[in-house]
Amino acid sequence: MSRAADVGRSHPGWFAAALLVAAVSSSTAVADIGALSHRTAAALLIKVLTYDRAVRVRASATVNVGVLAHARGAESRACADSLVTELSQAARTQRVGSRAVHAVALPWNGAADLNSALAREQIHLLYICPGLEAESGAVSALTRAHKVLSVAASDLGVKSGLGMALLNRGSRPTILVNLPAARAEGRELDAGLLGLAEVIR
């Protein structure tokens, strides 16, 4: 893993400030150890998209975020409902360049169903709620095929081949990037983001 200190060329200082604000908010709103509050996660997910050059090429008027939950897991479904609500709220004031952000909950009913949903909803980023750790390999195969950035709620997903995770280290929000996996998903992440992330190379 490597860590750099610069905050990027296109938005100097912004992302560092965002992580500082997130640290304050997540310290009082975290449901589980290691997990970010959904409000913090929503804000960071939108900002992560602004640091992905591939989005500017592939997205048209809307950047679509899917939130994947286990169809038979009550906590996983609650995660998806909450995060979609927070993303919709954040999207009122945050955009990805000139593009609006649209969020949709997607139930996990197997690989074939997700394959259809990623194409139908034209998903650019897929957040994977807790409860789907055992399906990380199948999800990763699909995000790579569809060129979708995958973001997990813990480091377990990243170690299983997903592209990124948003988590807490104590009370500190952390972005963990599996760079080979993210590149396999067709992502072109800006140095400003990688400089503030923990990067698996």
C-alpha positions in Angstrom: 0.0 0.0 0.0 1.1 3.5 -0.6 -0.1 7.0 0.5 0.7 10.4 -0.9 0.0 13.8 0.5 -0.9 15.9 -2.6 -4.6 16.7 -3.1 -4.7 16.7 -6.9 -4.5 19.2 -9.7 -8.1 19.8 -10.6 -9.6 20.5 -7.2 -6.7 21.4 -4.9 -7.5 21.0 -1.2 -11.1 20.2 -1.7 -11.0 16.4 -1.1 -8.8 16.7 1.9 -11.3 19.2 3.4 -14.2 16.8 2.5 -12.5 14.0 4.3 -12.0 16.2 7.4 -15.7 17.1 7.4 -16.6 13.5 6.9 -14.5 12.5 9.9 -16.5 14.9 12.1 -19.9 13.7 10.8 -19.1 10.0 10.8 -17.7 10.0 14.3 -21.3 10.7 15.5 -23.3 8.8 13.0 -21.7 5.4 12.5 -23.9 2.4 13.0 -21.1 -0.3 12.9 -17.4 -0.3 13.5 -15.6 0.2 10.2 -18.6 1.6 8.4 -19.2 5.2 7.3 -22.5 6.8 7.9 -24.7 6.7 4.8 -24.8 10.5 4.6 -21.0 10.6 4.6 -20.7 7.7 2.1 -23.2 9.4 -0.2 -21.2 12.7 -0.3 -17.9 10.8 -0.9 -19.3 8.6 -3.6 -20.4 11.6 -5.6 -17.0 13.2 -5.2 -15.2 10.0 -6.1 -17.1 10.1 -9.4 -15.7 13.6 -10.1 -12.2 12.1 -10.0 -13.0 9.3 -12.5 -12.1 10.5 -16.0 -13.9 7.5 -17.5 -17.2 8.9 -16.3 -16.8 12.1 -18.3 -16.5 9.9 -21.4 -19.2 7.3 -20.7 -21.9 9.3 -18.9 -24.3 11.6 -20.9 -26.7 13.8 -18.9 -26.9 11.6 -15.8 -24.4 9.6 -13.7 -26.2 6.5 -12.4 -25.3 5.0 -9.1 -26.6 1.5 -8.2 -26.8 0.4 -4.6 -26.8 -3.4 -4.4 -28.4 -5.3 -1.4 -29.1 -8.9 -0.7 -32.8 -9.5 -1.6 -33.3 -11.7 1.4 -31.3 -9.7 4.0 -33.2 -7.1 6.0 -30.1 -5.2 7.1 -28.7 -5.2 3.6 -32.0 -3.9 2.2 -32.1 -1.2 4.9 -28.6 -0.1 3.9 -29.7 0.3 0.3 -32.9 2.2 1.1 -31.0 4.6 3.4 -28.1 5.2 1.0 -30.3 5.8 -2.0 -32.2 8.4 0.1 -28.9 10.1 1.2 -27.6 10.0 -2.4 -30.8 11.6 -3.7 -30.5 14.3 -1.0 -26.8 14.9 -1.8 -27.5 15.1 -5.5 -29.6 18.2 -5.0 -26.5 20.2 -4.3 -23.7 18.0 -5.8 -23.1 17.1 -9.4 -20.5 15.3 -11.4 -19.3 18.1 -13.5 -22.4 19.2 -15.3 -24.1 15.9 -14.9 -26.9 15.1 -12.4 -26.6 12.0 -10.2 -29.4 9.4 -10.1 -29.4 6.6 -7.5 -31.4 3.3 -7.6 -31.5 0.3 -5.3 -30.8 -3.1 -6.9 -31.6 -6.4 -5.2 -29.2 -9.3 -5.5 -31.1 -12.2 -6.9 -28.1 -13.8 -8.6 -25.6 -12.9 -11.3 -28.0 -13.1 -14.2 -30.4 -10.7 -12.6 -27.6 -8.2 -11.8 -26.2 -8.5 -15.3 -29.5 -7.4 -16.7 -29.9 -4.6 -14.2 -26.5 -3.1 -14.8 -27.3 -2.8 -18.5 -30.9 -1.7 -18.1 -30.1 1.1 -15.6 -26.8 2.1 -17.3 -25.0 2.0 -14.0 -21.6 3.8 -13.7 -20.9 3.1 -10.0 -22.1 0.1 -8.0 -22.1 0.3 -4.2 -22.3 -3.1 -2.5 -24.0 -3.1 0.9 -22.9 -5.4 3.7 -24.2 -9.0 3.5 -22.9 -9.7 0.0 -19.3 -10.4 0.9 -19.6 -14.0 -0.3 -20.7 -12.8 -3.7 -17.8 -10.4 -4.3 -16.3 -12.6 -7.0 -19.5 -12.8 -9.0 -20.1 -9.1 -8.6 -16.6 -8.2 -9.6 -16.9 -10.3 -12.8 -20.0 -8.3 -13.8 -18.6 -4.9 -12.9 -15.5 -5.6 -15.0 -17.7 -6.8 -17.9 -19.9 -3.7 -17.8 -17.1 -1.3 -16.9 -18.7 -0.2 -13.7 -16.8 1.1 -10.7 -17.5 -1.2 -7.7 -17.4 0.2 -4.2 -17.6 -2.0 -1.1 -18.5 -1.1 2.5 -15.5 -2.9 3.9 -12.0 -4.0 2.9 -13.2 -7.6 2.5 -14.7 -6.8 -0.9 -11.6 -5.0 -2.1 -9.5 -8.0 -1.1 -11.9 -10.2 -3.2 -11.4 -8.1 -6.3 -13.8 -5.1 -6.0 -12.4 -1.8 -7.1 -12.8 0.4 -4.0 -14.0 0.6 -0.4 -15.2 3.4 1.8 -14.6 2.7 5.5 -13.5 4.1 8.8 -10.0 3.6 10.4 -11.1 4.4 13.9 -13.0 7.6 13.3 -11.1 8.6 10.1 -12.8 8.1 6.8 -10.6 6.1 4.4 -10.8 5.4 0.7 -9.2 2.0 -0.2 -8.5 1.5 -3.9 -7.6 -1.8 -5.5 -5.9 -0.2 -8.4 -5.6 -3.3 -10.7 -9.2 -4.1 -10.1 -10.4 -0.5 -10.7 -8.5 -0.5 -13.9 -10.0 -3.8 -14.9 -13.4 -2.0 -14.5 -12.3 0.6 -17.0 -11.7 3.3 -14.4 -9.3 6.2 -14.9 -8.9 7.6 -11.4 -7.3 11.0 -11.0 -4.0 11.4 -9.1 -5.8 13.7 -6.7 -8.0 10.8 -5.5 -5.2 8.3 -5.4 -3.0 10.7 -3.5 -5.5 10.6 -0.6 -6.4 6.9 -0.8 -4.8 3.8 0.5 -3.8 2.1 -2.8 -3.3 -1.6 -3.4 -1.0 -1.8 -6.4 
